Amino acid sequence: MAIGVVHNESSIALKAEVTEGTYVPAAAATDYIECLSSGLELVKNTEELARDTLGGTVESEASRTGVPEVSGSIPVELRASATEGGYPQSLDIQLRSLLGGRRTAATANTTTGATSTVLTFTSHPFLKGDSVLVKESNNFEVRPISAITSTTITFPFALDNGAPSDGVTVAAVGTYYHDTVNAISFSAEYNIGNEIQDQVDGLRVTSGAIENWTVGTIPTFTCAVVGQDSARSNDTQSYTPNFTADALPPVTLEACLWVGGAKLSYSELSLNIENEVSPITDACVASGKQGHRIIGQKVSFSANPYMDDTTFATYTSWENNSDTSVFFYAFNPSSTTGEFSEAVAVWIPQGKITAHPTGDANGLATDAIEIKAHRSAGNDSVFMSFI
């Protein structure tokens, strides 16, 4: 083929790097991620070095090129793994680069004496910050864990259906959390129309955003990235992509939101995790830099809960500069009423409401709240769990 490369035949594979900036090729069909057809972009730019010299003419002298850099975005549907508690193929590399930390916890069964906020086990694998699915028959619910002992987990607010039965199963979960010391760099095999291949190295995620979380839609997660360099060749994809490890994306119905432990009616929300990334410039290397490091991180959330004339809890929290929390999740329902799987949950244990203006949703008054997360003990400003 010459001209006429078809964009919708493109594919992209991502691989964690052992050494930042050293390209790692795709090694399996499952290294590919299922991207959205619109918004995927990896662009190489080089700094132009103008030469303002005198030579008896006002014409420009030939310029040189300086340090190369790759920038772009990787948009995917926000979804869980098809395996309970597994890491999502479509998001694992990006979240390891954005947040740094990840962990899994296996299924566990409770013993006796559970309440609506405390579950008891002989022992359990869960950690503070994980969001867990309590599989009470016909009344499945997800809650974040705010405290643990060796035999108990505590929720910051109660299960809607009260204390679960004895011996109830708590599902396996995979959780990503702030630990940017361990954030990875990664390589990308970007096959444009499956005819032209860009091999991109030294990539790091500079921001990740949950978008399109509105009533009855499929939410997405878009990562902005920077990288070190890119090489282009006339090659096709190394493997035929296989996306079967991931579940279908959830539709945002029964996708509830809690702020400060109170369930709120709302029509849209968004989450943005932004990393401040600094290049490690080095005149002794050919590319002009050794890589990038994360030097700061900000987590912000926004939502539009409907105004309620019976409570002003979020307004009071904003006025008093009090801490609040945020929790929301979406899932794929099963054929059994009240039960579901393949859930995606986000937990912000502490944050400040930074804005509280009046908004409008189809003529109905809303509180257009904005919340900025902050750390408590450290590595605990935001958690993303996949169940």
C-alpha positions in Angstrom: 0.0 0.0 0.0 1.2 3.5 -0.7 -1.3 6.2 0.3 -4.7 5.5 1.9 -3.6 4.2 5.3 -6.9 3.6 7.3 -6.8 5.1 10.8 -9.4 2.7 12.2 -7.0 -0.3 11.4 -4.5 1.1 13.9 -3.4 -0.6 17.1 -1.1 0.1 20.1 0.8 -2.1 22.5 2.3 -0.9 25.7 5.2 -2.5 27.7 6.8 -1.6 31.0 10.5 -0.6 30.6 13.3 -2.1 32.6 15.6 0.9 31.8 13.8 4.2 31.1 14.2 5.1 27.4 15.2 1.6 26.3 12.5 0.4 23.9 10.7 -2.8 24.9 8.9 -4.5 22.0 5.5 -6.2 22.3 5.8 -9.8 23.3 2.2 -11.1 23.2 -1.2 -10.4 21.8 -2.3 -9.3 25.3 0.2 -6.4 25.3 -2.2 -4.5 23.1 -4.8 -2.2 24.6 -8.2 -1.4 23.2 -8.1 2.3 22.6 -10.9 4.6 21.5 -10.7 5.4 17.8 -10.7 9.2 18.5 -8.0 10.9 20.6 -5.1 8.4 20.3 -2.0 10.4 19.5 1.8 10.1 19.9 3.6 12.9 18.2 7.4 13.5 18.1 8.7 17.0 18.1 12.2 18.4 18.1 13.2 21.9 19.3 14.3 24.1 16.4 17.6 25.9 17.2 17.6 29.1 15.1 21.0 30.6 14.1 20.8 34.3 14.0 24.1 35.1 12.2 25.4 37.8 10.0 26.3 37.0 6.4 25.6 40.0 4.2 21.9 39.1 3.7 18.7 39.2 5.7 17.9 35.6 4.8 17.8 33.0 7.5 20.7 30.6 8.1 19.9 26.9 8.3 18.7 25.9 11.7 19.7 22.9 13.8 17.5 20.6 15.9 17.8 20.2 19.7 16.2 17.8 22.2 13.4 15.5 20.8 10.3 14.9 22.8 7.1 12.8 22.3 3.7 13.9 23.6 0.2 12.7 23.1 -2.8 11.0 24.7 -4.1 7.5 25.1 -7.9 7.3 25.6 -9.7 4.0 26.6 -13.0 2.9 28.1 -13.0 2.7 31.8 -13.5 -0.9 32.7 -12.4 -3.8 34.9 -10.7 -7.1 34.1 -12.9 -10.0 33.1 -11.2 -11.9 36.0 -12.4 -10.8 39.5 -9.7 -8.8 41.2 -7.5 -8.8 38.1 -5.7 -5.7 36.7 -7.4 -4.3 33.6 -5.4 -4.9 30.4 -6.5 -1.6 28.9 -5.4 0.5 31.9 -2.7 -1.4 33.8 0.4 0.1 32.3 -1.0 3.7 32.3 -2.1 3.5 36.0 1.3 2.1 37.0 2.9 5.1 35.4 0.3 7.6 36.7 0.0 6.4 40.3 2.8 3.9 40.8 1.3 1.5 43.3 -0.8 -1.5 42.7 -1.8 -4.6 44.8 -4.3 -7.4 44.8 -6.4 -9.1 47.5 -8.0 -12.5 47.2 -11.6 -13.5 48.1 -12.4 -13.9 51.8 -15.5 -15.0 53.7 -16.8 -13.3 56.8 -17.4 -15.2 60.1 -20.2 -13.9 62.4 -21.3 -10.7 64.0 -21.0 -8.3 61.0 -22.6 -4.9 61.2 -23.4 -2.4 58.5 -19.9 -0.9 58.9 -17.7 -3.7 60.2 -17.1 -7.1 58.8 -15.3 -9.8 60.8 -13.1 -12.6 59.4 -10.8 -15.3 60.8 -8.2 -13.5 58.7 -8.3 -11.4 55.5 -6.0 -9.9 52.8 -7.6 -6.5 52.4 -5.9 -3.2 53.1 -7.0 0.3 54.0 -8.0 2.1 50.8 -9.3 -1.0 49.0 -12.9 -0.9 47.8 -14.6 -4.3 48.3 -17.7 -6.0 46.9 -19.9 -7.6 49.6 -21.8 -10.4 47.9 -24.9 -10.5 50.1 -27.5 -12.5 48.1 -29.6 -10.1 45.9 -28.0 -7.1 47.7 -24.5 -6.7 46.4 -22.7 -3.5 47.5 -19.3 -1.9 47.2 -17.7 0.1 50.0 -14.2 1.5 50.6 -12.2 0.4 53.6 -11.3 3.1 56.1 -9.7 1.0 58.8 -8.5 -2.6 59.3 -7.3 -5.1 62.0 -6.1 -8.6 61.3 -9.7 -9.9 61.6 -11.9 -6.9 60.6 -12.5 -4.3 58.0 -14.3 -1.0 58.6 -16.4 1.0 56.2 -16.6 4.8 56.6 -20.3 4.7 56.0 -22.9 2.0 56.3 -24.1 -0.6 53.7 -27.5 0.5 52.4 -29.0 -2.9 53.2 -27.7 -3.2 56.7 -25.5 -5.9 58.2 -24.8 -8.8 55.8 -25.3 -12.5 56.6 -22.8 -14.6 58.4 -20.3 -16.2 56.0 -20.8 -13.7 53.2 -18.2 -13.6 50.5 -16.1 -10.5 49.9 -14.8 -10.4 46.3 -11.2 -10.2 45.2 -10.0 -6.8 44.3 -7.1 -5.1 42.5 -6.2 -1.6 43.6 -4.0 1.2 42.3 -2.8 3.9 44.7 -0.3 6.8 45.0 3.3 5.5 45.1 5.0 7.6 42.5 8.5 6.5 43.7 7.6 3.2 41.9 5.9 4.8 38.9 7.1 3.1 35.7 8.1 4.3 32.2 6.9 2.4 29.3 7.3 1.8 25.5 4.6 1.9 22.9 4.3 0.0 19.6 2.0 2.3 17.7 0.8 0.8 14.4 -0.8 3.5 12.2 -3.3 1.8 10.0 -1.3 -1.4 10.6 1.0 -0.2 7.8 3.4 2.2 9.6 4.9 1.5 13.0 6.2 4.0 15.5 8.3 2.6 18.3 8.1 5.1 21.2 10.3 4.9 24.3 10.5 6.6 27.7 6.8 7.3 28.1 5.4 8.5 31.3 1.8 9.5 32.1 1.4 13.2 33.1 -2.3 13.1 33.7 -5.2 10.7 33.9 -8.9 11.8 33.7 -12.2 10.0 34.1 -14.4 11.6 31.5 -17.9 11.0 30.0 -19.2 9.8 33.4 -22.8 11.1 32.8 -26.2 9.4 33.1 -26.4 6.3 30.9 -23.1 6.5 29.1 -19.8 4.6 29.0 -17.2 6.4 31.1 -13.7 6.8 29.6 -10.2 7.3 31.0 -7.7 9.4 29.0 -4.0 9.7 29.8 -1.7 12.5 28.6 1.8 11.2 28.1 5.3 12.5 27.4 8.2 10.4 26.1 11.8 10.5 25.0 12.0 9.5 21.4 10.2 7.7 18.6 11.4 5.7 15.5 9.3 5.1 12.4 9.4 2.1 10.1 7.3 0.4 7.4 6.0 -2.5 9.6 2.8 -4.0 10.7 1.7 -5.0 14.2 3.8 -7.7 15.9 0.8 -9.7 17.1 -2.9 -9.8 16.5 -4.4 -8.0 19.5 -6.4 -9.9 22.0 -8.6 -7.9 24.3 -10.6 -10.8 25.9 -9.0 -10.4 29.3 -11.0 -7.3 29.9 -14.7 -7.1 30.8 -17.2 -5.0 28.9 -17.3 -1.4 30.0 -20.0 -0.5 32.5 -22.9 1.9 31.7 -23.4 4.6 34.3 -26.7 3.5 35.6 -26.9 2.7 39.4 -23.5 4.3 39.4 -23.9 6.0 42.8 -21.9 8.8 44.4 -21.2 9.5 48.1 -19.6 12.8 49.3 -18.8 12.9 53.0 -20.6 9.6 53.4 -23.9 10.9 52.1 -25.3 9.4 48.9 -26.1 12.2 46.4 -28.3 12.4 43.3 -26.3 13.8 40.4 -26.0 13.6 36.6 -22.2 13.9 36.0 -18.8 13.8 37.6 -15.2 13.8 36.7 -11.8 13.0 38.2 -8.4 14.3 37.2 -5.0 13.1 38.5 -2.3 15.4 37.3 1.4 14.7 37.7 4.0 17.4 37.5 6.8 15.8 35.5 10.3 17.2 35.2 12.9 16.1 32.6 16.3 14.9 33.7 18.3 16.8 31.1 21.9 15.6 30.4 24.2 16.9 27.8 26.2 13.7 27.9 23.5 11.6 26.3 22.5 11.6 22.7 18.8 12.4 23.3 19.7 15.3 25.7 17.9 13.7 28.7 17.9 10.6 30.8 14.1 10.5 31.3 11.5 12.2 33.5 10.6 12.2 37.2 7.3 13.0 38.9 7.9 15.9 41.3 4.3 16.7 42.2 0.7 15.3 42.0 -2.7 16.9 42.3 -6.0 15.0 42.4 -9.2 17.0 41.7 -12.8 15.9 41.5 -16.0 17.6 40.4 -19.7 16.7 40.4 -23.1 18.4 40.1 -25.4 17.0 42.8 -28.9 18.4 42.8 -29.6 21.1 45.4 -31.6 19.7 48.3 -33.5 22.1 50.5 -33.3 19.7 53.5 -29.5 19.6 53.8 -26.6 21.9 53.2 -23.9 19.4 54.2 -21.5 20.1 51.3 -22.0 23.8 51.5 -21.3 23.8 55.3 -18.2 21.7 54.6 -17.0 24.2 52.1 -17.7 27.2 54.4 -15.9 25.6 57.3 -13.0 24.2 55.2 -13.7 20.8 56.7 -12.4 17.6 55.2 -14.8 15.5 53.2 -14.5 12.3 51.2 -15.6 11.0 47.8 -16.7 7.5 46.7 -18.3 6.3 43.5 -18.5 3.2 41.5 -20.0 1.6 38.4 -20.5 -2.1 37.5 -22.0 -4.6 35.0 -25.2 -6.1 36.4 -25.8 -9.9 36.3 -29.0 -11.8 35.4 -29.8 -12.1 39.1 -31.6 -9.0 40.5 -29.4 -7.0 42.9 -26.2 -8.7 41.9 -23.3 -7.6 39.7 -19.6 -7.9 38.9 -16.8 -6.2 37.0 -17.0 -3.0 39.1 -14.8 0.0 39.0 -14.6 2.1 42.2 -12.8 5.3 43.2 -12.1 6.4 46.8 -10.8 9.7 47.9 -10.5 9.5 51.7 -9.9 13.1 52.4 -10.2 16.4 50.5 -11.3 20.0 50.7 -14.2 21.5 48.8 -12.5 24.3 46.9 -15.6 25.6 45.0 -19.3 25.4 45.6 -21.1 27.6 43.0 -24.7 27.1 41.9 -25.1 25.2 38.7 -27.9 24.2 36.3 -28.8 20.8 34.9 -31.7 21.0 32.5 -33.2 23.8 34.4 -32.7 22.2 37.9 -30.5 23.8 40.4 -27.3 22.0 41.3 -24.2 22.4 43.5 -21.3 22.5 41.1 -18.8 21.2 43.7 -15.0 20.9 43.2 -12.9 18.9 45.6 -9.1 18.7 45.9 -7.7 15.6 47.5 -4.9 15.7 50.0 -2.7 13.1 51.8 -3.2 12.0 55.4 -0.5 9.4 56.4 0.9 9.5 52.8 0.3 7.4 49.7 -3.4 7.7 50.5 -4.9 10.6 48.5 -6.7 8.5 45.9 -7.4 4.8 45.3 -8.8 3.1 42.1 -10.2 -0.4 42.6 -11.2 -3.0 40.0 -13.4 -5.9 41.2 
